[in-house]
Amino acid sequence: MADQLSRVFAALADPLRRDLLARLSVADATVGQLAEPYDVTVQAVSKHLKVLQDAGLVSREGHAHRRPVHLEAEVFDLMTQWIERYRQQAEDRYRRLDAVLAELDDTELDAAASDDAGSRHSPRQESA
């Protein structure tokens, strides 16, 4: 997992880390403040923050627990660009599929109309 996008998605795989990011989106916080609502140690939260930091999602100056942790929102632009590219490709495929299905519906309607017209105009056989 050398590229940043892989590190970001791997970091986001953990629900506690996603929650930490949600809280940091409101305001910067210290490791101690971030650890308060969880039933885990400050050291455990610190390890989670290290993963987020290695992914470029958060930053903090120094190594002290009193230094605030800051959300690096620019990294979300990288994720958004990646997601948007594949969303656009999926939309293009669905548009093409819609066109094919519409063409099939038109073909079936034309065939049904031809069958209907043919059965109305067929000569009757009279019994002798």
Legacy VTK file of the C-alpha trace (Angstrom):
# vtk DataFile Version 3.0
C-alpha trace
ASCII
DATASET POLYDATA
POINTS 128 float
0.000 0.000 0.000
2.492 2.573 -1.116
0.208 5.159 -2.681
-1.594 7.762 -0.608
-5.071 6.832 -1.792
-4.597 3.256 -0.553
-3.346 4.532 2.808
-6.359 6.852 3.085
-8.897 4.122 2.376
-7.102 1.709 4.712
-7.151 4.341 7.465
-10.877 4.914 6.915
-11.612 1.195 7.218
-11.711 1.472 11.012
-14.924 2.915 12.534
-13.094 4.559 15.460
-10.804 6.391 13.050
-13.793 7.536 10.991
-15.386 8.825 14.186
-12.190 10.650 15.144
-12.228 12.362 11.748
-15.871 13.319 12.176
-15.073 14.916 15.510
-12.032 16.694 14.074
-14.199 18.105 11.283
-15.916 20.179 13.974
-12.771 21.423 15.730
-9.149 20.573 16.456
-8.643 18.556 19.635
-5.868 17.088 21.744
-5.283 13.347 21.941
-6.701 13.379 25.469
-9.856 15.168 24.346
-10.272 12.753 21.471
-9.829 9.738 23.770
-12.414 10.867 26.373
-15.613 9.344 24.941
-14.065 5.986 24.078
-13.451 2.981 26.256
-9.832 2.791 25.057
-6.560 4.171 26.323
-4.989 7.419 25.204
-2.204 5.283 23.748
-4.704 3.360 21.612
-6.190 6.610 20.279
-2.662 7.850 19.679
-1.962 4.764 17.534
-5.149 5.387 15.541
-4.088 8.999 15.039
-0.698 7.795 13.806
-2.438 5.766 11.092
-4.527 8.813 10.144
-1.411 10.971 10.156
0.529 8.523 7.955
-2.392 8.663 5.497
-2.205 12.456 5.516
-5.688 12.842 7.004
-4.565 14.608 10.183
-1.557 16.550 11.334
-0.146 17.512 14.686
2.890 19.465 15.643
5.316 17.785 17.971
4.726 14.561 19.818
3.160 15.768 23.042
-0.402 14.695 23.842
-1.335 18.314 24.565
-0.768 19.450 20.985
-3.976 19.748 18.984
-4.702 17.352 16.157
-5.852 19.026 12.943
-7.948 17.544 10.124
-6.268 17.882 6.719
-9.352 18.316 4.558
-7.381 18.588 1.286
-6.845 14.837 1.305
-10.584 14.389 0.853
-10.193 16.126 -2.532
-7.968 13.243 -3.660
-10.622 10.739 -2.604
-13.404 12.766 -4.200
-11.561 12.915 -7.537
-11.016 9.158 -7.495
-14.644 8.426 -6.585
-15.972 10.946 -9.107
-14.020 9.337 -11.954
-15.599 5.946 -11.282
-19.028 7.436 -10.606
-18.896 9.119 -14.023
-17.845 5.866 -15.700
-20.718 4.012 -14.006
-23.208 6.688 -15.096
-21.948 6.426 -18.680
-22.424 2.639 -18.619
-25.974 3.031 -17.247
-26.811 5.571 -19.973
-25.601 3.136 -22.637
-27.601 0.328 -21.026
-30.712 2.543 -20.938
-30.274 3.259 -24.649
-29.953 -0.460 -25.476
-33.021 -1.311 -23.376
-35.029 1.479 -24.986
-34.023 0.174 -28.418
-35.070 -3.354 -27.422
-38.423 -2.056 -26.164
-38.980 -0.235 -29.469
-38.054 -3.365 -31.435
-40.409 -5.516 -29.348
-43.232 -2.999 -29.734
-42.688 -2.888 -33.505
-42.642 -6.700 -33.676
-45.797 -6.968 -31.577
-47.543 -4.398 -33.761
-46.529 -6.320 -36.907
-47.795 -9.608 -35.436
-51.038 -7.932 -34.414
-51.543 -6.386 -37.827
-50.765 -9.672 -39.574
-53.303 -11.662 -37.565
-56.091 -9.152 -38.274
-55.534 -9.233 -42.022
-55.139 -12.982 -42.505
-57.826 -14.524 -44.701
-60.404 -16.703 -43.017
-60.698 -20.255 -43.967
-64.255 -21.192 -44.655
-65.450 -24.682 -44.074
-66.958 -26.480 -46.980
LINES 1 129
128 0 1 2 3 4 5 6 7 8 9 10 11 12 13 14 15 16 17 18 19 20 21 22 23 24 25 26 27 28 29 30 31 32 33 34 35 36 37 38 39 40 41 42 43 44 45 46 47 48 49 50 51 52 53 54 55 56 57 58 59 60 61 62 63 64 65 66 67 68 69 70 71 72 73 74 75 76 77 78 79 80 81 82 83 84 85 86 87 88 89 90 91 92 93 94 95 96 97 98 99 100 101 102 103 104 105 106 107 108 109 110 111 112 113 114 115 116 117 118 119 120 121 122 123 124 125 126 127
